[in-house]
Amino acid sequence: MKALSGIERKWSGAPAIPRPAAPSASRRYQAVGGRIGEVVSKPSASASIADELQQRNAEVPPLMRIVLVGPPGAGKGTQAIRLAGKLSIPHISTGDLFRANISRQTELGKLAKVSMDAGNLVPDELTIAMAKDRMQQPDAENGFLLDGFPRNVSQAEALDELLKTEAIKLDAVLDLEVPEGEVIKRIAGRRICRSRSAHVFHMSYSPPKKQGVCDICGGELYRRDDDSEETVRKRLEVYYTQTEPIIEYYKTRGLAVTISSLGPVDEVTRRALEALKREDDGK
């Protein structure tokens, strides 16, 4: 990808790496099973391993490029971490990108901080540049999960252009659906880690082991000032007018997959993996 004039800087300094097409799950697992069969002398052991690989193939889709969308309180942060781990792809959160660029005092971070300090949204061109940098890192070579980007149709179109320059495409856009009343209930009890915003707990549904402390990294948990019902309704209105239209945008491209985010966290994750597997099998 070509750098954006005047504002873009690589974090690692490494050149962009060509992305080979990710092999299908069946080819990957067949290759692994073949190598295992060469070194395992006992047929029973080899058969057992092959059965395990077949079961894994049935449950988990191959490496994918995914966009995760949903209203505030849908559980995007929680599911993003779980799905990225299950799929062995990096979780790319715009919130984390902003904080990383600002803390490292990159040119992008300095410009973003000016907007944020003024109480404004980070301009699309800065968000796109940060996402572009992150997607060029080696760990995102064959797959990634985008959380918080794209946030509107303009950003979705820009993402399409970015991927087009590398001759790669998105595999799926996963839409987490939840009723408005449930959104308000969820957000009121939500606690977020100051160290990493993707670490999210709920005082009723998924409380931390130690009150006020993140189970994952030990960071401080806090309730955001804008998690009041009035503010949540305003945020929902913004979501309905700006972000929800991208679902229709991706539906016309055959990429949008909608699942319910109601129920236990594990059940939602299982539902998401099944939907992604069906989406991949259908291509």
ZIKA-V390489 format. One record per backbone hydrogen bond with DSSP energy under -0.5 kcal/mol. NH is the residue of the N-H (numbers start at 0). CO is the residue of the C=O. Records with the same first field share a line. If there is no record, write none. Layout:
NH->CO  CO
//
This chain:
6->3
7->3
16->135
19->17
27->23
28->24
29->25
30->26
31->27
32->28
33->29
34->30
35->31
36->32
37->33
38->34  35
39->35
40->38
42->40
45->41
46->42
47->43
48->44
49->45
50->46
51->47
52->48
53->49
54->50
55->51
56->52
57->53
58->54  55
59->55
65->63  143
66->171
67->145
68->66  173
70->175
73->70
78->74
79->75
80->76
81->77
82->78
83->79
84->80
85->81
86->82
87->83
88->83
89->142
91->89  144
92->90
93->146
96->92
97->93
98->94
99->95
100->96
101->97
102->98
103->99
104->101
105->100
109->105
110->106
111->107
112->108
113->109
114->110
115->111
116->112
117->113
118->115
119->114
125->122
126->122
127->123
128->124
129->125
130->126
131->127
132->128
133->129
134->130
135->131  132
136->133
139->136
140->137
143->63
144->89
145->65
146->91
147->67
155->151
156->152
157->153
158->154
159->155
160->156
161->157
162->158
163->159
164->160
165->161  162
166->163
167->162
170->64
171->64
172->254
173->66  171
174->172  256
175->68  173
176->174  258
182->178
183->179
184->180
185->181
186->182
187->183
188->184  185
189->186
190->200
191->221
192->198
193->219
198->195
199->197
200->190
201->205
202->188
205->201
209->212
212->209
213->218
217->213
220->211
221->191
223->221
226->223
231->227
232->228
233->229
234->230
235->231
236->232
237->233
238->234
239->235
240->236
241->237
242->237  238
243->238
245->242
246->243
247->243
248->244
249->245
250->246
251->247
252->249
253->250
254->249
255->249
256->172
258->174
260->176
267->263
268->264
269->265
270->266
271->267
272->268
273->269
274->270
275->271
276->272
277->273
278->274
279->275
280->276
281->277
282->279
//
